[in-house]
């Protein structure tokens, strides 16, 4: 579907519709750098999933709202409501299954 980098200004509209995987990350985080290409592949291959990435260093208020304590922190949001969350790296197939079945 698409990959969007969100901030406080566009976050709510970015997650308002459909199934969204929200990735809270930081550029200095090694596991975040590992999962980045996986999320890019998912955004290209899965028309029904949207990826929204939020940099925690640039958007600490959003990370706080979601209770992010470690990164990467992944959330599945369906039509604006959080339905699942996990922390850490996940392989592509497991991530897609988790998001679609949340």
C-alpha positions, 0 to 999 in steps of 0.5 A, spaced: 500 500 500 504 505 502 510 507 507 509 514 510 514 517 515 509 520 520 510 526 525 505 529 530 502 533 524 500 527 520 500 521 525 492 521 526 490 522 519 496 516 517 493 511 521 485 513 520 483 508 515 485 500 514 490 496 517 497 500 519 503 497 522 506 503 526 514 502 527 517 506 532 524 507 531 531 511 531 536 511 526 541 509 531 538 503 533 541 496 530 534 492 530 530 498 527 535 498 521 534 491 520 527 491 520 526 497 516 528 493 509 523 488 511 517 493 512 519 497 505 518 490 502 511 489 506 509 496 503 511 494 496 508 487 496 502 487 501 496 492 498 492 491 504 497 494 509 500 501 510 506 502 514 507 508 518 514 509 521 515 514 527 522 516 529 522 516 537 527 522 537 524 527 533 517 525 536 517 523 543 510 525 544 507 520 540 512 515 543 510 517 550 502 516 548 503 509 545 507 507 551 513 505 547 519 503 552 523 499 547 525 500 540 523 497 534 516 498 537 511 495 532 503 496 533 497 494 528 492 499 528 486 498 524 481 504 522 485 508 528 484 503 533 490 499 536 489 492 536 496 489 537 503 491 539 510 487 539 517 489 540 523 487 536 525 484 530 520 480 526 521 476 520 517 478 514 512 472 514 511 473 521 510 480 521 505 480 515 501 474 519 501 478 525 498 484 522 493 481 518 490 476 524 491 482 529 
